[in-house]
């Protein structure tokens, strides 16, 4: 009897934690949409029409679904990059720069390598090579602030922000100089088109959604497996929870910090490489602005869990994709979407606000799944 009672208590505790992990982000999104409706009204729009337009633009047609998946794909990679760093107790603000460098490296492999080698590469070599090089460049760029954090104590937030400036200005130089498309009619800072052999195929004819979506979902599984099914993942989570305890347990904390940032940068670089090989077929200045910073909100909304990151990435992708339709129907600035995203981040980060607002209501209703819980 005692064991049975203890098992029921443990199950209720597990269920309570699981529900809290799901309910708080959902309530944060709902609250942000409610407050966002007030922002839309103040901007002179109809909130109902705006949200109807948002829904139609994101999910109203098969093409809308395709574009939502297109937006979500880099968000998944970048969100996983930031969440993996979070698990290791690190704050990777540099995903933006890592993504841009990964994209420009993949573009160079895609358009220039065949000319350098003097012969065309088969797709089974050229495409994986372009993606892998882009990811490795992102990993190398992230390893630098990781090493500075591990061996000098330099704060990764400051270092990754500074590395962003270096990366983005370096990419600007390359796209306006040695890597610029030589076509005389081109006035945009961008690379030449990559070869056909370096392009990911589309999933469906006539739609832009590509196989990078499944690579992103596969990477979400890989990150989950790494964190919860491997010794290295356990070490990453332990260092993130308490580096002193990890060091006392015999873990090589400095090595784990560097590896965590390297893996994080690998995922961010992969985001840029997939965008080049699967969608744009070149790198263009400014195409990725915002992905790395939105990834912070995605990681927080997803509670730094790979599944949560995937769901949050689809939400942000839907909001970005549906924003154009919302603007068309209501004539309000599309920047309202950014305001709503900022509100989601605010309420997720300050979840005490959400718990305070909804605490009495949730406990009074006691919900079907929480039947039998104490109301105290």
C-alpha positions in Angstrom: 0.0 0.0 0.0 2.8 2.4 0.9 4.6 1.7 -2.4 1.4 2.1 -4.3 0.7 5.5 -2.6 4.2 6.6 -3.3 3.9 5.7 -7.0 0.7 7.7 -7.3 2.4 10.7 -5.7 5.3 10.4 -8.0 3.0 10.1 -11.0 1.0 13.2 -9.9 4.2 15.1 -9.5 5.5 14.1 -12.9 2.1 14.9 -14.4 2.1 18.3 -12.7 5.5 19.2 -14.0 4.6 18.1 -17.5 1.4 20.1 -17.5 3.3 23.2 -16.2 5.9 22.8 -19.0 3.1 22.8 -21.6 0.5 25.1 -20.1 2.7 28.0 -19.2 4.1 28.5 -22.8 0.6 28.1 -24.2 -0.9 30.7 -21.8 2.0 32.9 -22.7 1.1 32.7 -26.4 -2.6 33.3 -25.7 -1.8 36.3 -23.4 0.5 37.8 -26.0 -2.3 37.4 -28.7 -4.8 39.1 -26.4 -2.4 42.0 -25.7 -1.5 42.0 -29.4 -5.1 42.5 -30.2 -5.0 45.7 -28.2 -1.9 46.8 -30.1 -3.7 46.1 -33.4 -6.7 48.1 -32.3 -4.5 51.0 -31.3 -2.9 50.9 -34.7 -6.3 51.3 -36.3 -6.9 47.7 -37.3 -9.6 45.2 -36.6 -8.1 42.5 -34.4 -10.5 39.8 -35.5 -9.8 40.5 -39.2 -6.1 40.7 -38.5 -6.0 37.3 -36.8 -8.2 35.8 -39.5 -5.8 37.1 -42.1 -2.9 35.7 -40.1 -4.5 32.2 -40.0 -5.4 32.3 -43.7 -1.9 33.5 -44.7 -0.3 30.7 -42.6 -2.6 27.7 -43.1 -5.4 28.8 -45.5 -4.1 27.0 -48.6 -1.6 24.3 -49.6 0.8 27.1 -50.7 0.4 28.8 -47.4 1.3 25.6 -45.6 4.4 25.3 -47.8 5.6 28.8 -47.0 5.0 28.2 -43.3 7.3 25.2 -43.5 9.8 27.2 -45.5 9.9 29.8 -42.7 10.0 27.2 -39.9 13.0 25.2 -41.3 15.8 27.7 -40.4 13.9 28.5 -37.2 14.2 24.9 -36.2 18.0 24.8 -36.8 18.6 28.1 -35.1 16.3 27.3 -32.2 18.1 24.0 -31.6 21.4 25.8 -31.7 20.4 28.3 -29.0 18.6 25.6 -26.9 21.6 23.3 -26.9 23.8 26.1 -25.6 21.2 26.8 -22.9 21.3 23.2 -21.8 25.1 23.6 -21.3 24.6 26.8 -19.3 25.7 29.0 -22.2 23.9 31.9 -23.9 24.8 31.8 -27.6 23.8 35.2 -29.0 26.0 34.6 -32.0 23.7 32.3 -34.0 23.0 35.2 -36.4 26.7 35.5 -37.4 27.3 31.7 -37.4 24.3 31.3 -39.7 25.5 33.9 -42.1 29.0 32.5 -42.3 27.6 29.0 -42.8 25.5 30.3 -45.7 28.3 32.1 -47.4 30.6 29.0 -47.0 28.0 26.7 -48.5 27.4 29.2 -51.4 31.2 29.2 -52.2 31.3 25.4 -52.2 28.2 25.4 -54.4 29.3 27.8 -57.1 33.1 28.0 -57.0 34.4 24.6 -56.1 33.7 22.9 -59.5 35.7 25.7 -61.2 38.5 25.4 -58.7 38.7 21.6 -59.2 38.2 21.9 -63.0 35.4 19.4 -63.2 31.8 19.0 -62.1 31.0 17.1 -58.9 28.2 14.5 -58.7 25.2 15.5 -56.5 25.9 12.8 -53.9 29.3 14.5 -53.3 28.6 18.2 -54.0 25.4 18.6 -52.0 26.5 17.0 -48.8 29.9 18.7 -49.0 28.3 22.2 -49.3 26.0 21.5 -46.4 28.8 20.0 -44.2 31.2 22.9 -44.9 28.6 25.5 -44.1 27.8 23.7 -40.8 31.5 23.3 -39.9 32.3 27.0 -40.5 29.4 27.9 -38.1 30.9 25.4 -35.6 34.4 26.9 -35.9 33.0 30.4 -35.4 31.1 29.4 -32.3 34.1 27.4 -30.9 36.1 30.7 -30.6 33.8 32.3 -27.9 33.5 28.8 -26.4 37.2 28.5 -25.9 37.4 32.1 -24.6 34.7 31.2 -22.0 36.4 27.9 -21.0 40.0 29.0 -20.7 39.9 32.8 -20.0 36.5 33.3 -18.4 35.4 35.7 -21.1 31.6 36.0 -21.0 30.0 34.3 -24.0 27.3 36.8 -24.4 29.7 39.7 -25.0 32.0 37.6 -27.1 29.2 36.2 -29.3 27.8 39.7 -29.8 31.2 41.0 -30.9 31.6 37.9 -33.1 28.3 38.7 -34.8 29.6 42.1 -35.8 32.8 40.6 -37.2 30.9 37.9 -39.1 28.2 40.1 -40.6 30.7 42.7 -41.7 33.0 40.0 -43.2 30.1 38.6 -45.1 29.2 42.1 -46.3 32.7 42.5 -47.6 32.7 39.2 -49.4 29.3 39.7 -51.0 30.3 43.2 -52.2 33.8 42.1 -53.3 35.4 38.8 -54.1 32.2 36.7 -54.0 29.8 39.1 -55.7 27.9 37.9 -58.7 30.0 39.1 -61.7 26.8 39.6 -63.9 27.0 43.3 -65.0 23.2 43.6 -64.5 23.5 42.6 -60.9 23.5 45.5 -58.4 22.7 43.4 -55.3 25.3 42.1 -52.9 25.0 38.4 -53.5 26.9 35.4 -54.8 26.4 33.7 -58.1 23.9 30.8 -58.3 25.1 27.5 -57.0 25.4 24.6 -59.3 22.4 22.2 -59.8 24.4 19.5 -58.2 24.5 21.4 -54.9 20.8 22.0 -54.6 18.3 20.2 -52.4 15.3 19.1 -54.3 11.8 20.4 -53.5 9.4 18.2 -51.8 6.5 18.9 -54.2 6.6 20.3 -57.7 5.6 24.0 -57.7 6.1 24.5 -54.0 9.2 26.0 -52.3 9.2 23.6 -49.3 12.2 21.4 -49.6 14.0 18.4 -48.0 15.7 20.7 -45.6 12.5 20.5 -43.5 13.1 16.7 -42.8 16.8 17.4 -42.2 15.7 19.9 -39.5 13.3 17.4 -37.9 16.0 14.8 -38.0 18.5 17.1 -36.3 15.9 17.8 -33.6 15.8 14.0 -32.9 19.6 13.9 -32.9 19.8 16.7 -30.4 17.3 15.0 -28.2 19.2 11.7 -28.4 22.5 13.5 -27.7 21.2 15.3 -24.6 19.3 12.4 -23.0 20.8 9.2 -24.3 24.5 9.8 -24.3 27.2 10.3 -21.7 28.3 13.5 -23.4 24.7 14.8 -23.3 24.6 14.0 -19.6 27.8 15.9 -19.1 26.5 18.9 -21.0 23.4 19.1 -18.9 25.4 18.6 -15.7 27.8 21.4 -16.5 24.8 23.6 -17.4 23.1 22.9 -14.1 26.2 23.2 -11.8 29.7 23.4 -13.3 31.3 23.1 -9.8 29.5 19.9 -9.1 30.5 18.6 -12.6 34.1 19.4 -12.0 34.0 17.7 -8.6 32.5 14.6 -10.3 35.6 14.5 -12.6 34.1 16.0 -15.7 36.3 18.0 -18.0 34.3 21.2 -17.8 36.4 23.3 -20.1 36.2 20.7 -22.9 32.5 20.3 -22.5 32.0 24.1 -22.7 33.9 24.3 -26.0 32.1 21.2 -27.4 28.7 22.6 -26.5 29.4 25.9 -28.2 30.8 24.1 -31.2 27.7 21.9 -31.6 25.6 25.0 -31.2 27.4 26.7 -33.9 27.2 23.6 -36.1 23.4 23.8 -36.0 23.4 27.5 -36.7 25.8 27.1 -39.6 23.6 24.2 -40.9 20.6 26.6 -40.9 22.5 28.9 -43.3 23.8 26.1 -45.5 20.3 24.6 -45.8 18.8 28.0 -46.8 21.4 28.3 -49.6 21.2 24.8 -50.9 17.4 24.3 -50.5 15.8 27.6 -51.0 17.7 30.6 -52.3 20.5 28.8 -54.3 22.8 31.7 -53.4 23.7 33.8 -50.5 22.3 37.4 -50.5 23.2 40.1 -48.0 20.5 40.5 -45.4 18.5 37.3 -46.2 18.9 35.9 -42.7 18.6 39.0 -40.6 16.6 38.1 -37.5 16.8 34.3 -37.6 19.5 34.1 -35.0 17.8 36.5 -32.6 14.3 35.0 -33.1 15.9 31.7 -32.2 16.4 32.9 -28.7 12.6 33.4 -28.3 12.0 30.1 -30.0 14.3 28.3 -27.6 12.7 29.9 -24.6 9.2 29.3 -25.8 10.1 25.6 -26.4 11.6 25.4 -22.9 14.9 24.4 -24.5 13.5 21.0 -25.4 13.9 19.8 -29.0 10.2 19.0 -29.4 9.3 22.3 -27.9 11.7 24.1 -30.2 10.1 22.4 -33.3 6.6 23.5 -32.2 7.7 27.0 -31.4 9.5 27.2 -34.7 6.3 26.3 -36.6 4.5 29.0 -34.6 7.0 31.7 -35.5 7.1 30.5 -39.1 3.3 30.7 -39.3 3.3 34.2 -37.8 6.0 35.4 -40.2 4.3 33.8 -43.2 0.8 34.9 -42.3 1.9 38.5 -41.5 1.7 39.6 -45.2 -2.0 38.4 -45.5 -2.8 40.1 -42.2 -1.4 43.4 -43.5 -3.3 43.1 -46.7 -6.6 42.6 -45.0 -6.2 45.3 -42.3 -3.6 47.7 -43.7 -1.7 47.7 -40.4 2.1 47.4 -40.3 3.5 43.9 -40.6 5.8 44.9 -37.8 2.9 44.1 -35.4 4.0 40.5 -35.8 7.3 41.4 -34.3 5.5 43.1 -31.4 3.5 40.0 -30.8 6.6 37.8 -30.9 8.3 40.2 -28.4 5.2 39.9 -26.1 5.5 36.1 -26.3 9.1 36.3 -25.3 8.3 38.6 -22.5 5.6 36.4 -21.0 7.6 33.2 -21.5 10.7 34.7 -19.9 8.7 36.3 -17.1 6.5 33.2 -16.5 5.8 34.4 -13.0 3.4 36.9 -14.6 1.6 34.1 -16.4 1.4 32.0 -13.2 0.1 35.0 -11.3 -2.5 35.9 -13.9 -3.9 32.4 -14.3 -3.1 30.7 -11.0 -6.5 31.1 -9.3 -8.5 30.2 -12.4 -6.5 27.0 -13.1 -6.6 25.8 -9.5 -10.3 26.5 -9.1 -11.2 24.6 -12.3 -8.7 21.9 -11.2 -9.0 20.6 -14.8 -9.8 17.0 -15.7 -6.2 15.9 -15.9 -5.4 17.4 -12.5 -8.3 15.8 -10.6 -7.3 14.9 -7.1 -4.6 17.5 -6.8 -4.5 19.6 -3.7 -5.8 23.1 -4.2 -3.3 24.4 -1.7 
